[in-house]
Amino acid sequence: MFNKYNEGEITSTQFYILIVSFIIGTGILTLATSVCQVAKQDGWISVLITGIFVSLFTYISIFVASRFKNLSFLQYSSYLLSKPIGFLISFSYFIYAILMSAALLRSLSEMVVTWFLPRTPIYITILITLITVVNIAKDGMTFVARFCQAIFLLIIPLVLLLFIPITEISFINIMPIGGAGISKILEGTIPSFFSYAGYEMTLFLYPFIANKNKNIAKTSSLCILSITLLYTFLIITQTALFGPEELQTLMYPTITYLDVKDVLIIERIEIVFSILWIFKVLTTIIIQFYLATLQLQALLNTKTNSIFAYILTPVVFILTLYPRNVMELNLFKEKLSYYNIFIGLVLPLVLLIMIYIKGEGINKNGKKI
């Protein structure tokens, strides 16, 4: 049963679900390959390091947002950094959210066309998915949160399926631990940031929480750590199964990983996994697209985001067609991950420093707290 709050509000539980729903997306299919190309057999260490840092900065982000009660990101960033800088950061995140929505939508469509609909033009898959995204995002934060809450339980069978091929792995393939060297392990944290993209949403969605409490920051960080454990498990098992050299050549290593073993009831578990994954990634795209409309709503100071959902639809559709192939798409996503480092790591630290310089936060009435 869904908790009843005012329209536009969400519960703290829904907030945690949004974090997990946002982060576990397209990266789960390709993370092992992208990280292994840099850190070799030590890719799992890179992912673990990234997850710990993301967890820490998620805590910092929520601490910053919690100092300003129900103020929007544009309002409290303008207070801390000045209105021009706050406006510029909000606008830059709007651009990022639009580009990321397009990248995620194209990634989903590429996978669907490759594995399920090889004769269907990719723009048809993109268009159908985009219509679904827009019709959910236009109804506001409460509806988006409820949709993600309904889909959330699909994560359980999704994760359980990943344990089926575990009997086929050989841990000799991840030896020697640390053999890639510290520099390569640290370099491997950069491509893994894309798979954690979404944790920055805490800066923007915290004001929507109706039942705010002091444990939100801690619990949100634990959500990130649980995702880190899942990602680390994925990298270890896939590296142990294929070895670092073969793993670097796979387009969708998680799908290939699931294809190595059948079970009595399900002949092709990768198909079942893919179907569950499609619904899961849909929630990621919806949240990212909603954040784009939310920023535009804040920048133009309007009461609703629904009109912007319709206006941005053709923009996102055109952007999804920009990469000519999967290689260009991956390069596009890698470039976006650098902005994610700024908005998720650099910005929270700057805002935190400014809080201590300014001394106190303010509430919606402009009073210090």
URKAJO-V872557 format. One record per helix or strand of 2 or more residues. SS is the DSSP state (H for helix, E for strand). FROM is the first residue (numbers start at 0). LEN is the number of residues. If there is no record, write none. Layout:
ss:SS from:FROM len:LEN
ss:SS from:FROM len:LEN
This chain:
ss:H from:11 len:12
ss:H from:26 len:40
ss:H from:72 len:9
ss:H from:82 len:33
ss:H from:121 len:16
ss:H from:140 len:11
ss:H from:153 len:8
ss:H from:163 len:5
ss:H from:170 len:4
ss:H from:181 len:15
ss:H from:198 len:10
ss:H from:215 len:27
ss:H from:243 len:4
ss:H from:252 len:6
ss:H from:268 len:32
ss:H from:305 len:15
ss:H from:325 len:33
